[in-house]
């Protein structure tokens, strides 16, 4: 039996109005995975919880397990990522990262790797980082952490190492013999770029300098892979991204 009182480090993915004065908060926590919790009275002007349950807040929370949802009884803010709260362009990327994470994670299983990816992605929005590459790297890393990773080392059908195209439907690279009509042409530079974005830390994204055609191929691969294999539905915030 789970204890009635528990603590967790969390990131606020979403917040909704609940009743006259409460908020229902969707949290991604390092210890307990993703779940919803009630912040009682958080909509009141003098509420001590109000600022600590805003979207994009990183904090340490104390909970009491209620009948329907856990109830937040205490909170200490670690970071509010203020650098993109007041910048519409950066806000859109922060919202996209939140929405993508929320859609991808369905249960309460701990997912510290995804937690760390999201926290780092939010942090990097405050630096001079290529937001297009940051977004594509975040998408690929999130998919990998959730157990869905594109097959990049050889032809997904026959194992041939000389590959020329990516099949979104099959989720991997294809050689010239196995190529299908839906496959996307990928040059060696783009393949190396995709591998780098999957393997390297998000903090190294700013060191990459891809060509314009490689960015176009990367965008097609990432969008196609997410559509076919992650069943995320429409991510509304994506339409507000610049250079997406």
SERO-4910 file (N, C-alpha, C, O; in steps of 0.05 Angstrom, whole numbers):
BEGIN
 pado doro    nc1    nc2    nc3   cac1   cac2   cac3    cc1    cc2    cc3    oc1    oc2    oc3
  Unk    A     17    -24      0      0      0      0     18     25      0     37     27     15
  Unk    A     11     44    -17     26     68    -19     21     86      5     -2     87     16
  Unk    A     41    101     14     38    118     37     20    142     30     19    151      7
  Unk    A      5    151     50    -13    174     46      1    199     40     -7    215     23
  Unk    A     24    204     53     40    228     49     65    221     33     78    201     39
  Unk    A     71    236     12     95    231     -3    106    257    -15     91    277    -17
  Unk    A    131    257    -23    144    280    -35    155    273    -62    162    249    -67
  Unk    A    158    292    -80    169    287   -106    179    313   -118    168    335   -113
  Unk    A    200    311   -134    210    333   -150    195    333   -177    194    313   -190
  Unk    A    183    356   -184    166    356   -208    168    379   -226    178    401   -219
  Unk    A    159    375   -251    157    396   -272    128    398   -279    115    378   -285
  Unk    A    117    423   -280     89    427   -286     85    427   -316     95    445   -330
  Unk    A     71    406   -326     66    404   -355     41    418   -364     39    428   -386
  Unk    A     21    419   -346     -5    430   -354    -20    438   -328    -16    426   -307
  Unk    A    -37    458   -331    -54    467   -309    -81    474   -318    -85    487   -339
  Unk    A   -102    465   -303   -130    470   -311   -146    480   -287   -139    475   -264
  Unk    A   -167    495   -293   -185    505   -273   -201    482   -262   -211    465   -277
  Unk    A   -204    481   -235   -220    461   -222   -237    474   -201   -227    484   -181
  Unk    A   -263    475   -205   -281    488   -186   -277    518   -185   -268    530   -205
  Unk    A   -284    530   -163   -283    559   -161   -255    570   -154   -249    592   -162
  Unk    A   -239    554   -140   -214    566   -130   -190    547   -134   -167    555   -129
  Unk    A   -194    523   -143   -173    503   -145   -161    501   -173   -172    511   -193
  Unk    A   -138    487   -175   -127    480   -201   -120    451   -201   -112    439   -181
  Unk    A   -123    438   -225   -114    411   -229    -88    412   -245    -88    421   -267
  Unk    A    -67    402   -233    -40    404   -244    -31    377   -254    -33    357   -241
  Unk    A    -20    378   -279     -7    354   -289     23    357   -285     36    375   -295
  Unk    A     34    338   -270     63    339   -262     78    316   -274     68    293   -274
  Unk    A    102    321   -283    121    300   -289    141    300   -266    155    319   -262
  Unk    A    142    278   -251    160    277   -228    182    256   -232    179    237   -247
  Unk    A    205    261   -220    227    243   -222    221    216   -208    229    195   -218
  Unk    A    207    217   -186    203    193   -170    178    178   -176    178    153   -174
  Unk    A    157    192   -184    130    179   -187    120    179   -215     97    170   -220
  Unk    A    135    188   -234    125    190   -262    106    213   -265    108    234   -252
  Unk    A     87    210   -284     68    232   -290     41    226   -276     31    204   -277
  Unk    A     30    247   -264      3    244   -252     -9    272   -248      4    292   -250
  Unk    A    -35    272   -242    -49    297   -237    -53    300   -207    -56    281   -192
  Unk    A    -52    325   -198    -55    332   -170    -71    357   -167    -71    375   -185
  Unk    A    -85    360   -144   -101    384   -139    -85    404   -122    -74    397   -102
  Unk    A    -86    429   -132    -75    451   -116    -98    467   -105   -109    484   -119
  Unk    A   -106    462    -81   -130    475    -69   -125    504    -64   -105    512    -52
  Unk    A   -144    521    -73   -142    549    -69   -121    564    -85   -116    587    -81
  Unk    A   -110    550   -105    -87    562   -120    -96    585   -138    -79    601   -147
  Unk    A   -122    588   -143   -132    610   -159   -138    635   -143   -144    656   -153
  Unk    A   -136    633   -116   -140    656    -99   -115    674   -100    -93    664   -102
  Unk    A   -119    700    -97    -98    720   -100    -76    715    -79    -52    718    -85
  Unk    A    -83    709    -55    -64    706    -33    -54    677    -29    -42    671     -8
  Unk    A    -60    660    -48    -52    632    -45    -22    629    -45     -8    640    -61
  Unk    A    -12    613    -26     17    607    -24     26    587    -46     49    585    -52
  Unk    A      6    573    -57     13    553    -78     12    565   -106     24    552   -124
  Unk    A      0    588   -110     -6    598   -137     18    598   -155     17    586   -177
  Unk    A     40    611   -147     63    613   -164     77    587   -168     90    582   -188
  Unk    A     75    569   -149     89    544   -149     76    522   -166     88    501   -170
  Unk    A     52    528   -177     39    508   -194     33    519   -222     17    508   -236
  Unk    A     46    541   -229     44    552   -256     57    533   -276     75    518   -269
  Unk    A     48    535   -301     61    520   -322     91    527   -323     98    550   -319
  Unk    A    108    507   -328    137    509   -331    151    511   -304    175    516   -304
  Unk    A    138    507   -282    151    509   -256    166    482   -250    155    461   -254
  Unk    A    190    485   -239    205    462   -229    206    466   -199    216    486   -189
  Unk    A    196    446   -184    195    449   -155    196    422   -141    195    401   -153
  Unk    A    197    424   -114    194    401    -97    167    403    -83    160    423    -72
  Unk    A    152    381    -85    124    382    -77    119    361    -55    131    339    -55
  Unk    A    100    367    -37     91    349    -17     61    343    -23     46    361    -29
  Unk    A     53    318    -21     26    309    -29     13    293     -7     26    280      9
  Unk    A    -13    294     -7    -30    276      9    -48    261    -11    -61    273    -28
  Unk    A    -48    234    -10    -63    219    -30    -93    222    -23   -103    212     -3
  Unk    A   -108    234    -42   -137    237    -38   -151    214    -52   -138    196    -63
  Unk    A   -178    214    -51   -193    193    -63   -191    192    -93   -190    171   -105
  Unk    A   -191    216   -105   -190    218   -134   -162    226   -144   -150    212   -161
  Unk    A   -151    248   -133   -125    257   -141   -108    263   -115   -120    269    -94
  Unk    A    -82    262   -117    -65    272    -95    -70    302    -92    -76    316   -111
  Unk    A    -67    311    -67    -71    339    -61    -44    351    -53    -30    340    -36
  Unk    A    -37    373    -66    -11    386    -60    -14    401    -34    -31    419    -31
  Unk    A      3    394    -14      1    407     12     25    426     17     24    442     36
  Unk    A     45    424      1     69    442      4     85    442    -22     84    424    -38
  Unk    A    101    464    -25    116    467    -50    140    486    -45    137    506    -32
  Unk    A    163    478    -56    186    496    -57    196    498    -86    202    478    -98
  Unk    A    196    523    -96    204    527   -124    234    526   -127    249    537   -112
  Unk    A    242    511   -148    270    509   -155    276    528   -178    297    542   -177
  Unk    A    259    528   -198    263    546   -221    236    551   -235    218    534   -235
  Unk    A    233    575   -246    209    582   -261    214    588   -290    196    595   -305
  Unk    A    239    585   -299    247    589   -327    235    615   -338    222    616   -359
  Unk    A    240    637   -323    228    663   -330    237    673   -357    223    690   -369
  Unk    A    260    664   -367    270    675   -392    253    670   -416    254    684   -436
  Unk    A    236    649   -415    218    646   -438    188    650   -432    172    647   -449
  Unk    A    182    657   -407    154    663   -400    144    688   -414    121    690   -421
  Unk    A    162    708   -417    154    734   -428    163    737   -457    159    759   -469
  Unk    A    173    716   -470    181    717   -498    163    698   -513    165    674   -510
  Unk    A    144    708   -530    125    691   -543    137    669   -560    126    646   -560
  Unk    A    159    674   -573    172    653   -590    183    631   -572    178    607   -578
  Unk    A    197    638   -551    208    618   -533    186    603   -518    188    579   -513
  Unk    A    166    618   -511    143    606   -496    131    584   -513    123    563   -502
  Unk    A    128    588   -539    117    568   -557    133    542   -557    122    521   -557
  Unk    A    160    545   -556    177    521   -555    174    507   -528    173    482   -527
  Unk    A    174    522   -507    170    510   -480    144    495   -479    142    474   -467
  Unk    A    123    507   -490     96    494   -490     97    469   -507     84    449   -500
  Unk    A    111    470   -530    112    446   -547    126    423   -533    117    400   -534
  Unk    A    148    429   -519    163    408   -504    145    396   -483    145    372   -478
  Unk    A    129    413   -469    111    404   -448     89    386   -460     84    364   -450
  Unk    A     77    396   -482     54    381   -494     64    354   -505     50    334   -502
  Unk    A     87    354   -518     98    329   -529    103    309   -507     97    285   -510
  Unk    A    115    318   -485    120    301   -462     95    290   -450     93    266   -444
  Unk    A     75    307   -447     49    299   -435     36    278   -452     24    259   -442
  Unk    A     37    281   -479     24    262   -497     39    235   -497     26    214   -499
  Unk    A     65    236   -495     81    212   -497     79    194   -473     79    169   -475
  Unk    A     77    206   -449     77    191   -424     48    187   -415     33    206   -412
  Unk    A     41    162   -410     13    156   -403      9    147   -375    -13    151   -364
  Unk    A     29    136   -362     25    124   -336     42    137   -314     54    158   -319
  Unk    A     42    125   -291     56    135   -268     83    122   -263     94    123   -241
  Unk    A     94    108   -283    120     96   -280    141    117   -280    140    136   -296
  Unk    A    161    115   -262    182    135   -261    197    136   -288    203    115   -300
  Unk    A    203    160   -297    217    163   -322    238    186   -319    235    207   -331
  Unk    A    259    181   -303    279    202   -297    293    212   -322    301    235   -323
  Unk    A    297    195   -342    311    203   -366    295    225   -381    306    245   -390
  Unk    A    268    220   -384    251    240   -397    249    265   -380    249    287   -391
  Unk    A    248    262   -354    248    285   -336    272    303   -341    270    327   -343
  Unk    A    296    290   -342    320    306   -346    321    319   -374    331    341   -377
  Unk    A    311    305   -395    311    316   -421    293    341   -422    301    362   -434
  Unk    A    270    340   -410    252    363   -410    264    387   -394    263    409   -404
  Unk    A    275    381   -371    287    403   -355    310    416   -370    313    440   -369
  Unk    A    326    400   -384    349    411   -399    339    427   -423    350    448   -429
  Unk    A    318    417   -437    308    431   -460    297    458   -452    302    478   -466
  Unk    A    282    459   -430    272    485   -420    295    504   -413    294    527   -420
  Unk    A    316    493   -401    339    509   -393    353    521   -417    361    544   -417
  Unk    A    356    504   -438    370    513   -462    356    534   -478    368    548   -495
  Unk    A    330    537   -473    315    559   -487    325    586   -478    320    606   -492
  Unk    A    338    587   -455    349    612   -446    377    618   -457    389    639   -450
  Unk    A    387    601   -474    414    605   -485    411    608   -516    390    605   -527
  Unk    A    433    616   -528    433    620   -557    436    594   -572    457    588   -584
  Unk    A    415    577   -570    416    551   -582    397    550   -606    376    562   -606
  Unk    A    405    536   -627    388    532   -650    362    518   -642    363    494   -635
  Unk    A    340    532   -642    315    520   -632    304    498   -650    291    480   -640
  Unk    A    310    500   -675    301    479   -694    316    453   -686    303    432   -683
  Unk    A    342    454   -683    357    430   -676    351    420   -648    349    396   -643
  Unk    A    346    439   -630    339    431   -603    312    416   -603    310    396   -589
  Unk    A    293    425   -619    267    412   -620    269    384   -632    258    365   -622
  Unk    A    285    382   -654    287    355   -667    302    336   -649    295    312   -647
  Unk    A    323    346   -635    338    328   -617    320    320   -593    321    296   -585
  Unk    A    304    338   -583    286    332   -561    266    311   -569    260    292   -554
  Unk    A    254    313   -594    235    294   -604    248    266   -605    236    246   -596
  Unk    A    272    264   -617    285    239   -620    293    226   -594    290    202   -590
  Unk    A    302    243   -575    310    233   -549    286    223   -533    288    203   -519
  Unk    A    264    238   -535    240    230   -521    230    203   -531    222    185   -516
  Unk    A    230    200   -558    222    175   -570    240    152   -561    230    130   -554
  Unk    A    266    157   -561    285    136   -552    280    128   -523    281    104   -517
  Unk    A    276    148   -506    272    142   -477    246    126   -473    244    111   -454
  Unk    A    227    130   -491    201    116   -488    202     89   -502    182     75   -502
  Unk    A    225     82   -514    228     56   -526    222     55   -556    220     34   -568
  Unk    A    221     79   -568    216     81   -597    239     97   -610    240    121   -607
  Unk    A    257     83   -623    280     96   -634    283     88   -663    281     64   -669
  Unk    A    288    107   -681    292     99   -710    317     81   -713    337     85   -699
  Unk    A    315     63   -731    337     45   -737    355     58   -758    347     63   -781
  Unk    A    380     65   -749    397     82   -765    423     69   -774    437     80   -792
  Unk    A    430     46   -763    457     35   -768    459     19   -794    481     15   -804
  Unk    A    436      9   -804    437     -8   -828    408     -9   -839    390      2   -828
  Unk    A    405    -22   -862    379    -26   -874    361    -42   -855    369    -64   -846
  Unk    A    338    -32   -849    320    -45   -830    309    -71   -840    300    -87   -825
  Unk    A    311    -75   -867    300   -100   -879    322   -122   -882    317   -145   -874
  Unk    A    345   -114   -893    364   -135   -900    391   -132   -885    408   -151   -886
  Unk    A    395   -110   -871    420   -107   -856    443    -94   -871    465    -90   -860
  Unk    A    439    -87   -897    459    -74   -913    467    -48   -900    450    -32   -891
  Unk    A    493    -42   -898    503    -18   -885    504      6   -903    505     29   -893
  Unk    A    503      2   -929    502     25   -947    472     33   -951    458     20   -967
  Unk    A    463     53   -937    435     61   -937    432     88   -950    450    105   -949
  Unk    A    409     92   -962    405    117   -978    379    132   -971    375    155   -979
  Unk    A    360    119   -957    334    131   -952    323    122   -925    331    101   -914
  Unk    A    304    138   -915    291    131   -889    261    127   -894    248    142   -908
  Unk    A    251    105   -883    222     99   -886    208    105   -859    212     92   -839
  Unk    A    191    126   -859    177    133   -835    159    110   -826    156    104   -802
  Unk    A    146     96   -845    128     74   -838    142     51   -825    132     40   -805
  Unk    A    166     44   -835    181     22   -823    199     30   -800    208     14   -784
  Unk    A    204     56   -799    219     67   -776    249     63   -778    262     61   -757
  Unk    A    259     62   -802    288     58   -805    299     64   -832    284     70   -851
  Unk    A    325     61   -835    339     66   -860    335     42   -879    331     20   -870
  Unk    A    337     48   -905    334     28   -926    357     31   -946    367     53   -951
  Unk    A    365      8   -957    385      8   -978    371     12  -1005    346     13  -1006
  Unk    A    386     15  -1026    374     20  -1052    357     -3  -1062    337      1  -1076
  Unk    A    363    -28  -1054    348    -51  -1063    321    -53  -1048    301    -61  -1059
  Unk    A    320    -44  -1023    296    -47  -1006    279    -21  -1005    258    -21   -993
  Unk    A    289     -1  -1019    275     25  -1018    246     23  -1026    239      9  -1045
  Unk    A    228     37  -1012    200     37  -1017    191     65  -1027    207     84  -1024
  Unk    A    167     67  -1037    158     93  -1049    155    115  -1028    157    138  -1035
  Unk    A    151    107  -1003    147    128   -982    173    137   -970    173    155   -953
  Unk    A    195    125   -978    221    131   -965    231    160   -972    225    170   -994
  Unk    A    245    171   -953    256    199   -956    286    197   -962    300    184   -947
  Unk    A    295    210   -984    323    210   -990    339    223   -967    332    244   -958
  Unk    A    360    209   -959    377    219   -937    406    218   -946    416    196   -953
  Unk    A    420    241   -946    449    239   -952    465    232   -927    454    232   -905
  Unk    A    490    227   -931    507    217   -909    509    238   -887    510    231   -863
  Unk    A    510    264   -895    511    285   -875    487    286   -857    489    290   -833
  Unk    A    463    282   -869    438    282   -854    437    258   -835    428    261   -812
  Unk    A    446    235   -845    446    211   -828    464    215   -804    457    207   -781
  Unk    A    488    226   -809    506    232   -787    494    252   -767    498    250   -743
  Unk    A    480    272   -778    466    292   -761    445    279   -743    444    285   -719
  Unk    A    429    261   -754    408    248   -739    420    231   -717    411    231   -694
  Unk    A    441    216   -724    454    200   -703    465    217   -681    464    209   -657
  Unk    A    476    240   -688    488    258   -668    466    269   -650    470    271   -626
  Unk    A    443    276   -661    421    287   -645    409    266   -626    400    273   -605
  Unk    A    410    240   -634    401    219   -616    420    214   -594    412    209   -571
  Unk    A    446    214   -600    467    204   -581    478    226   -564    484    221   -540
  Unk    A    482    250   -574    496    271   -560    477    285   -540    453    286   -544
  Unk    A    488    297   -518    472    312   -500    458    336   -514    469    347   -533
  Unk    A    435    344   -504    421    367   -515    439    392   -515    437    409   -532
  Unk    A    456    394   -495    473    418   -492    493    421   -515    504    443   -519
  Unk    A    498    400   -531    517    401   -553    503    408   -580    517    410   -600
  Unk    A    477    411   -579    462    417   -604    473    443   -617    475    445   -641
  Unk    A    480    463   -600    489    488   -610    516    487   -625    523    506   -639
  Unk    A    530    464   -623    556    461   -637    552    452   -666    571    453   -681
  Unk    A    529    443   -673    524    431   -699    517    454   -719    504    473   -712
  Unk    A    526    450   -744    522    470   -765    512    455   -791    527    454   -810
  Unk    A    488    444   -791    478    430   -814    472    448   -838    466    472   -834
  Unk    A    473    437   -862    465    451   -886    435    453   -887    421    438   -874
  Unk    A    425    471   -904    396    475   -905    381    450   -915    360    444   -905
  Unk    A    393    436   -935    380    411   -944    380    389   -923    361    373   -922
  Unk    A    400    389   -906    401    369   -884    380    375   -863    368    357   -852
  Unk    A    375    401   -858    353    408   -839    326    400   -850    309    392   -835
  Unk    A    322    403   -877    297    395   -889    292    365   -887    271    356   -880
  Unk    A    314    350   -892    312    321   -891    307    312   -862    291    294   -856
  Unk    A    321    325   -843    317    319   -815    289    324   -806    277    308   -792
  Unk    A    277    347   -814    249    354   -807    230    333   -817    211    325   -803
  Unk    A    234    323   -842    217    303   -854    219    276   -839    199    263   -834
  Unk    A    243    269   -832    248    243   -818    234    244   -790    220    226   -783
  Unk    A    239    266   -775    228    268   -748    198    268   -748    185    254   -733
  Unk    A    186    285   -766    157    287   -767    145    261   -776    124    252   -764
  Unk    A    156    248   -796    146    222   -805    147    200   -784    129    185   -780
  Unk    A    170    199   -770    174    179   -750    154    182   -727    141    163   -717
  Unk    A    151    207   -717    132    213   -696    103    206   -704     88    194   -688
  Unk    A     96    212   -728     69    207   -738     62    178   -739     41    169   -730
  Unk    A     81    162   -749     76    133   -754     78    116   -728     64     97   -725
  Unk    A     96    124   -710    103    105   -689     95    114   -660     95     97   -642
  Unk    A     89    139   -656     83    148   -629     54    153   -624     46    156   -601
  Unk    A     38    155   -645      9    158   -642      2    181   -623    -13    177   -604
  Unk    A     14    204   -628     10    227   -610    -14    244   -617    -22    261   -600
  Unk    A    -25    241   -641    -47    258   -649    -36    286   -655    -12    289   -659
  Unk    A    -53    305   -656    -45    333   -663    -32    346   -639    -44    347   -617
  Unk    A     -8    356   -642      5    372   -622      0    402   -629     14    413   -646
  Unk    A    -19    414   -616    -29    440   -624     -7    462   -623     -7    480   -640
  Unk    A     10    460   -603     30    481   -600     51    481   -622     65    501   -626
  Unk    A     53    459   -638     74    458   -659     69    479   -680     88    489   -692
  Unk    A     44    487   -685     38    506   -706     49    534   -700     51    551   -717
  Unk    A     56    539   -674     66    565   -666     96    567   -667    107    588   -661
  Unk    A    110    545   -673    139    545   -673    150    559   -698    139    555   -720
  Unk    A    170    575   -695    184    586   -717    207    567   -725    220    555   -707
  Unk    A    212    564   -751    233    546   -761    227    517   -752    246    502   -748
  Unk    A    202    509   -750    195    482   -741    195    462   -764    190    439   -759
***
